[in-house]
Amino acid sequence: NGRRLKWSPLNVVMKATMVLFSSTYDALFRNAGVGLYRDRLFFADAELAALKSFATPKTVEPGKDNWVSTQEAFVAYMIHTLGQQLVSPTAKGACKVVFFLDPRKSVGLPANQLLGSGLVLFMVKIDNFRRLSLPEIASELHEALSTKESGKKLGKQWRLITGACEIKKVFDIYMEYLSTSGCDLVLQINNSSKRELPDFGNGRCEQVVTNAGPTLLLPAKGGMEVFLHSSVFSSTGCSSAQKQKALEALRSELPRSTA
């Protein structure tokens, strides 16, 4: 990748913390339900289709695409709605979205290839997002994702992360992507909504209990379920009342199908 990584005591501290924290947290999750009760929202297939249609730009600048994916439309909707509810009108309005992506296609591996380090953090920053419409935000996400995913940059990021893992310097990279500094809204998206839930022999699962994250999108019968991570709200410093109002807005402000 060409990036020089320097040794940092942060790596030592974070590695020790993660080893201790992960086993403890998993035990608490399994035995005491810690982390089980996250804010969860369901979105029906028809609602997602209407949202995608609404978020698709009707006019675009030359050279840009007038198409967006359901993922881009939904994340843009979260940015737009949460921004209006939680971010002050006087704020700079900088939003950082970190997508947790599967790098296998970008490095020439089959989709079913087992991969021990099968994760890439891909960051998109949108400035002045409170002044943008939903289609404009969706278009910015699409341009960032489609341009970099189609080339070699995603593969280079995977090589950087795996190389950092080999020399035990990976936490410096993760901290860079997960930092909330200079941002009014931070979303970390793990979109697994296209993955099939497992079948253990008695039919495919219809519901999930999980502590996977950060903000997790999973398939559900008739639509998609969103498990919201607490950092969505903590990054804005909102009150519990503002959080509840924002959760209600994510449901009430959905564009409705005109069909």
N, C-alpha and C positions, 0 to 999 in steps of 0.2 A: 504493500500500500504506500510505502515511502514515508510514513510518519514515524518519527523517532519517539519512543516511549521511555520516559525516565522513571527510575525507581522512586517510590513514594511510601512513607510510613502508613499512608492511608490504606494501601493494599493489604498490609499486614493486619491492621486493625479491623478492616471490613471483612477480611476472610475469616478471622477468628469470631467476629460478631455473627456472621452469616451461619457458620457451622453451629454455633450455640443457639442462635435464634431460630433457625429453620427446624431443627429437631424438637425444640421446645414448643414452637408454634404449632407444628403438625400434631404433637401430642395433645395440646390444648384444644385444637380443632376437632380431633377425633373423639376425645373423651369429655370435653366440656362445652363444645359448640362455639368456642371463641372464633370470631370471624365469620360465623355462619349467617348472621342476620345482617346482610348488606342491603342497601336500597336496591330494589329490583323493579324493573319496568318491563311490561310486555308490549310489543308492537306487532299488530297483525300484518299478514302479507299484503292485504289491500291497502293498509295505511302506509307501508313502506313503498308500494308501487306509486301511490299518489304523491308521496314525498319526493321520490326520485323524479317524477314528471315535473313537479313544481320547481325543484332545484336545478333542473337542466336549463342552462342559459339559452335564451331565445336568440340573442345576438352575441357574437364574440368578435374579438379583435382578429385581424388577419393572422393566420398561422396557428390560431388556437382551435381547440376541439369544442364542438357544441354538444358534447356528450359527457355524462358523469356516471360513475358506478353507484350502486345502492349504498356501498360503504361510504363513498365520498359524500353522497347526499345526506346520509344519516349523521355523519360526523359534522358536516357543515351545519346541520340543523341543531345539533348539540351546542356547537360554538355560538351560533346566532342566538339561540334561546337563552342559554346560560349567561352569555355576555350581557344581554339586555336585562336579565334578572339580578345578576350578581356583581357586575363591574360598574363602577361609578362612571357617569358620563364625562367626568373631568379626567379620568385616567387616560394614559397613553393608548390603551387598547391593544396591547401586544399579547398574542395568543401563541402558545407552543403546543403542537400536537406531536406526540411520539407514538409511531405505529410499531407494533411488535410484528415483524414480518417473517415469512418463511423464505429463506434464501435459495432453496434447492434449484428452482428454475434458473435463477441468475448465474449459478455456477455449473450448469449443465448436468444436474442430477435428476433422476426420475422422481416423480412426486411421492412414490412409496419408499424411497431410499431412507433407511434409518440413519439418523444424523445426531450424534451426541451433542453438538453445538448448533442446533438448528434454529437459530434465532438471530435476527438483525434488528437493531433499534434504528428507526428511520425518522428523522426529525423534520418537521415542516413548521416554519414560523410565519405568522400572518400579522402584519402591523396594521394598526388602525381598523381592526376587524369590526368594531362597533359601528363604523360608518359604512360597512359593506352590506349588501343585500345577501340573502341566503344563496341565490344562484352565483353571485360573485365569489362567495367563500368556497362554494363547491367547485367552482372553476379553478380557483387557486390551488386547492387540494389536488384536483385532477392533473393540472399541469405539472405540479411538483412530483407526484407519484408516477405518472405515466412516463415522464421524461427520464427519471432516474432508474426506475425499475426496468425500462426497456433496454438500457445500456449496461455498462460494466460497473457502474458506481455501487450498486447494491452488492454485487459480488466482491468488490474491493472492501466494502464495509464489513462483510462477513469474514474476509481474510484478516482484516485488522483485528476484529474481536477474537477470532480463534488464535491468531498469533499472540495477542496479548494474554490469552488464557495460558498458552504454552510457557510464557515467561513470567506468569503470575503478576500481571500488571493490568488486569481487566477492569478493576473497580474504578480506576481513574476515568476510563472511557464511559462506564455506566453513569458515574456521577455527573459527567458533563451533559449527558442526555436527559437525566432525570432532575437536574437543577431547575428550580422555579425562579431563579434570580432574573429580574428585569421583565417578568411576565405577569400580566394581570389574570390570565387564565391558562391552566395547564391541563391537558388531557393526555392520558396514556392509554392507548387503545390496543387491546388484544382481540382481534376480530376472528373468532372461530365459528362464525355463523354458517359457514358452508361445510363444516365438518359434520359427518354423521355421528350421532350418538351411538354408543356400543350396543350390541345385541349379545347377551350372555346365554342365549339359548331359549328364552321364553318370549322373544319379541324385542324390538328395539326400544331402548329407554325413551321415556317421554319427559322426564324431569331429572334435574341434576342437583346434587349437593357438592359444592366445590369451594375451595379457597384460592383457586387460580385467579390471576389478575394481570394487570391492575384493573382497569375497567374492561370487563369481559363481555363479548357478544357471542351468544350461543343459540343454536337452532332450538325452536320449541314448536310444539304442535300448532300449526296454523300461523306461524310467524317467527319472531325472534325475541329472545329474552336478554335484557341488559342488566348486568351486575355492576353497579356503580362503585368505584373505589372512593374511599374517603378523601383522597387527595384532590378530587374534582372540586370539592367544596373548601377544603382547608387552604388550598392555594389562593383563594379569593378572600379569606378571612371573614366569611359571612357568618351571620347569626343563625341559630337553629330555625328561627321563623323565616328568614330569607331562604334557607335551604329548602324548607317545606314548600314555600311558594314556587321555587325553581323546579322542584320535582313535579308539582301540579302543572306548571307551565309546559313541561316536556310532553305532557299528555294533552293538555287543552289547546295548545297552539299548533297542533298538527294540521297541515293543509288537508282539506277533505276532497275526496274524489268527486268529480263532476259527472262521472259516468252514470 
